[in-house]
Amino acid sequence: MLRSRLGAVDDNLAACDELVARAAADGARIVVLPEFFTTGMAYLPSMRTGTVPADGAVTRWLVERAARHDVALGGSFLCRDDDGGVRNAFMVADADGVLGRHDKDLPTMWESAFYAGGGDDGVLTLRDGLRVGVALCWELMRSRTVERLRGRVDLVLAGSAWWSVPAWPPRAVTRRWEAANRRTAARAAPAFARLVGAPVVHASHCGALACPALGLPLRYDGRYEGAAGIYAADGAVLARRSTADGPGVATADVTVGAVAPADDLPGRHWLHARGPLPAFAWHWQGLLGRREYARTLRATPSRPPR
């Protein structure tokens, strides 16, 4: 569980340094950091200034910390590739270097202003041939993520930067929407384990965040939610750290390996209801964000400075 500072890459890496060391001291062999562990996520210019090259300092940091603690270490960050495009790239590394990468398939809401989606299957191989799947935040919400991983992986590495529904008027309504959103954030990862048939290790953020609301005449004031947790293939909780617990680690002994999924895949795109405001924001902010990203891409040199 990371309490990140928005856009502050160096500060967030320092905080992650402590968390990785603590997890390794607790005996972890695989360590997962949250989605956007270098920047957090909000509709702010610091998201762009926190974007880093694919082969730059953050990737080297992952490899160096993995080697220092003799772990496999993964997390996602805003990554600029040689074509000038930015992706939400989850990289996992060990002492030998980067073992694999998954680019999140679809940006969520205002994320669309900062990166483009990827198209890989998210199946990576770690040391000793361990097959892992990667799912980032609302990828845990979509049946197509289950379809690409089901029966193909021994373990799922997941991370989120899941924000709350703001307390906008009418507050009685948005409070109900937020209660439902909070429940969904808490159950998405264990439900995903049951659908895929593999244990899930899920990392997340905690704390408040505030920013303009893309496309709306309002300011967003909210918080991260969900839990850092480790779940068996049947969805049983092996370890869990809530946002109320603050920054820290969750560790557990995990029996890895693909099993018969405990739940059938529902015949719909979204595994869980998003709620009225998130569903609206998905479409409206996604449209505006994609246009903004395209304008930014045209103005950006293809090869960033190191």
C-alpha positions in Angstrom: 0.0 0.0 0.0 1.6 3.2 -1.2 0.8 6.8 -0.2 2.0 8.5 -3.3 2.7 12.2 -4.0 1.1 13.2 -7.3 3.7 13.5 -10.0 6.7 13.4 -7.6 8.7 10.5 -9.1 11.7 10.8 -6.8 9.6 10.9 -3.7 7.5 8.0 -4.7 10.6 5.9 -5.6 12.0 6.6 -2.1 8.7 5.5 -0.6 8.7 2.3 -2.7 12.3 1.6 -1.7 11.1 1.3 1.9 8.1 -0.9 1.0 10.2 -3.2 -1.2 12.8 -3.6 1.5 10.1 -4.4 4.1 8.4 -6.9 1.9 11.7 -8.7 1.2 12.6 -8.7 4.9 9.2 -10.4 5.5 10.3 -13.2 3.1 8.6 -12.1 -0.1 10.0 -13.6 -3.3 7.6 -11.6 -5.6 6.8 -8.0 -4.9 4.1 -6.0 -6.7 3.9 -2.2 -6.6 0.7 -0.3 -7.5 -0.4 1.0 -10.9 1.3 4.4 -11.5 3.7 3.8 -8.6 5.9 6.6 -9.8 3.3 9.4 -10.1 -0.1 8.4 -8.7 -2.9 9.4 -11.1 -4.9 12.6 -11.3 -5.9 15.1 -14.1 -2.8 17.2 -13.5 0.2 18.4 -15.8 2.5 16.6 -13.4 1.4 13.3 -14.9 3.1 14.3 -18.1 6.2 15.6 -16.5 6.4 12.3 -14.6 6.4 10.3 -17.8 9.7 8.5 -18.2 11.5 6.6 -21.1 11.0 2.8 -21.3 14.8 2.2 -20.8 15.3 5.0 -18.4 15.9 5.5 -14.7 12.6 3.9 -13.4 13.3 0.7 -15.3 16.9 0.7 -14.0 15.5 1.2 -10.5 13.3 -1.9 -10.9 16.2 -4.0 -11.9 18.5 -2.7 -9.2 16.0 -3.2 -6.4 15.1 -6.6 -7.7 18.8 -7.6 -7.6 19.4 -6.0 -4.2 16.6 -7.9 -2.5 16.7 -11.1 -4.7 13.1 -10.7 -5.7 11.0 -10.4 -8.8 9.7 -6.8 -8.7 6.9 -5.4 -10.8 4.8 -2.3 -11.1 3.3 0.1 -13.7 4.3 3.6 -14.7 3.7 6.2 -17.4 6.3 5.1 -20.0 7.3 6.9 -23.2 8.4 4.6 -26.0 10.7 5.4 -28.9 7.7 6.2 -31.1 6.8 9.1 -28.8 3.7 7.3 -27.5 3.0 6.9 -23.8 1.7 3.6 -22.3 0.7 2.5 -18.8 3.5 -0.1 -18.8 3.7 -2.8 -16.1 7.3 -4.1 -16.1 8.6 -7.0 -14.0 12.3 -7.5 -13.4 14.7 -9.6 -11.5 18.5 -9.5 -11.1 18.9 -10.5 -14.7 16.9 -7.6 -16.0 13.4 -6.9 -17.3 11.5 -10.2 -17.7 8.5 -8.8 -19.4 6.0 -6.0 -19.9 2.3 -5.5 -20.2 0.6 -2.3 -21.4 -2.9 -1.7 -19.9 -5.5 -2.2 -22.6 -7.8 0.8 -22.1 -7.2 4.0 -20.1 -9.8 4.8 -17.5 -11.6 8.1 -17.6 -9.1 11.0 -17.4 -6.2 8.6 -17.8 -7.0 8.8 -21.5 -5.4 12.3 -21.6 -2.0 10.8 -20.6 -1.5 7.5 -22.5 -2.8 5.1 -25.1 -3.9 1.5 -24.6 -1.9 -1.6 -25.5 -2.8 -4.8 -27.2 -0.6 -7.6 -25.7 -2.0 -10.6 -23.9 -0.4 -9.8 -20.5 1.1 -13.3 -20.0 4.7 -13.1 -18.8 7.2 -15.8 -17.7 9.3 -15.4 -14.5 12.2 -17.4 -13.2 11.6 -21.2 -13.0 9.0 -20.9 -15.7 6.3 -19.4 -13.5 3.5 -18.1 -15.8 2.1 -14.8 -14.5 -0.7 -12.7 -15.9 -1.0 -8.9 -15.4 -4.2 -7.0 -14.8 -4.3 -3.3 -14.0 -7.2 -1.6 -12.1 -10.3 -1.7 -14.4 -8.8 -4.5 -16.4 -10.0 -6.5 -13.3 -13.5 -5.3 -14.3 -13.6 -6.6 -17.9 -14.4 -10.1 -19.1 -11.9 -9.9 -21.9 -9.1 -9.7 -19.3 -10.4 -13.0 -17.8 -10.5 -14.5 -21.3 -6.9 -13.7 -22.1 -5.6 -15.1 -18.8 -7.9 -18.0 -17.9 -6.2 -21.3 -17.9 -2.9 -19.8 -19.0 -1.3 -18.4 -15.8 -0.2 -19.7 -12.4 -0.4 -16.3 -10.7 -1.9 -12.8 -11.4 0.0 -9.7 -10.6 -2.4 -6.7 -10.3 -2.2 -3.1 -9.3 -4.7 -0.2 -9.1 -5.0 3.5 -8.6 -8.8 3.4 -8.0 -10.3 6.7 -7.0 -13.6 7.4 -5.2 -16.8 8.9 -6.3 -16.6 12.6 -5.2 -19.1 14.0 -2.8 -20.8 16.3 -5.3 -24.5 17.4 -4.9 -26.9 15.9 -4.4 -24.8 14.4 -1.7 -27.3 11.7 -0.6 -27.1 10.3 -4.1 -23.3 10.5 -4.6 -22.8 8.9 -1.1 -24.8 5.9 -2.3 -22.8 5.7 -5.5 -19.6 5.9 -3.6 -20.6 3.2 -1.2 -21.2 0.9 -4.2 -17.9 2.0 -5.8 -16.0 1.2 -2.6 -17.6 -2.3 -2.4 -16.6 -2.9 -6.0 -13.0 -1.8 -5.5 -12.8 -4.2 -2.5 -14.2 -7.3 -4.3 -12.7 -6.9 -7.8 -9.4 -8.7 -7.1 -10.8 -11.7 -5.2 -13.6 -12.1 -7.7 -11.0 -12.0 -10.5 -9.1 -14.9 -8.9 -12.2 -17.0 -8.9 -12.9 -16.3 -12.5 -9.3 -16.8 -13.8 -8.5 -19.8 -11.6 -5.2 -18.5 -10.2 -4.1 -16.5 -7.1 -4.0 -12.7 -7.3 -1.5 -10.4 -5.7 -2.9 -6.8 -5.8 -1.1 -3.6 -4.9 -2.9 -0.2 -4.4 -2.6 3.4 -3.2 -4.0 5.1 -0.2 -4.6 8.7 0.7 -6.4 11.8 -0.7 -6.2 13.2 -4.2 -7.6 16.4 -5.8 -7.6 17.8 -9.3 -9.8 19.5 -11.9 -12.5 17.2 -13.3 -11.8 16.8 -17.0 -14.8 18.0 -19.0 -16.9 19.1 -16.0 -17.2 22.5 -14.3 -16.3 20.9 -10.9 -13.3 20.1 -8.9 -12.5 16.5 -8.0 -11.7 15.9 -4.3 -11.5 12.3 -3.3 -9.3 9.4 -2.3 -7.9 6.2 -3.4 -9.7 3.0 -2.4 -9.6 -0.7 -2.6 -7.1 -2.8 -0.7 -3.6 -4.3 -1.1 -4.3 -7.9 -0.9 -3.3 -11.5 -1.7 -6.0 -13.9 -2.7 -6.1 -17.6 -3.3 -7.4 -19.0 -6.5 -10.8 -19.5 -4.9 -10.9 -15.9 -3.7 -10.0 -16.6 -0.1 -8.2 -13.7 1.6 -4.6 -14.7 2.4 -3.5 -11.2 3.4 -5.1 -7.8 3.2 -4.2 -4.2 4.0 -7.0 -1.6 3.7 -6.5 2.1 2.8 -7.4 2.9 6.4 -4.3 1.0 7.5 -2.1 3.4 5.6 1.2 2.7 3.8 2.7 -0.8 4.3 2.9 -4.3 2.9 0.8 -7.4 2.8 2.6 -10.7 2.6 1.5 -14.3 2.5 2.6 -17.8 1.4 0.8 -18.6 -1.9 0.2 -21.9 -3.6 0.7 -20.9 -7.2 -0.7 -22.8 -10.2 -3.7 -22.7 -12.5 -6.9 -24.5 -11.2 -10.4 -24.9 -12.5 -12.1 -21.5 -12.1 -14.5 -21.4 -9.2 -16.9 -19.1 -11.1 -18.3 -19.1 -14.6 -17.5 -16.2 -16.9 -20.6 -14.0 -17.1 -21.8 -13.2 -20.6 -21.2 -9.5 -20.4 -18.3 -7.0 -21.0 -18.3 -5.5 -17.5 -17.9 -8.0 -14.6 -19.2 -5.5 -12.1 -21.6 -2.6 -12.3 -19.6 0.7 -12.6 -22.3 3.0 -11.3 -23.9 6.0 -13.0 -21.1 8.6 -12.5 -18.2 6.3 -13.4 -20.1 5.0 -16.4 -20.7 8.6 -17.7 -17.1 9.6 -16.9 -15.8 6.5 -18.7 -17.3 7.7 -22.0 -17.2 11.5 -21.7 -13.7 11.9 -20.1 -12.4 9.1 -22.3 -13.5 11.0 -25.4 -12.0 14.3 -24.3 -8.9 12.6 -22.9 -8.1 10.8 -26.2 -8.3 14.1 -28.1 -6.0 15.8 -25.6 -3.6 12.9 -25.8 -3.5 13.1 -29.6 -2.7 16.8 -29.5 0.0 16.3 -26.9 1.5 13.4 -29.0 1.7 15.6 -32.1 3.7 18.2 -30.1 6.1 15.7 -28.5 9.5 14.7 -30.0 9.7 11.0 -30.8 12.8 10.3 -28.7 12.7 11.8 -25.1 15.8 12.9 -23.3 17.5 10.5 -20.9 
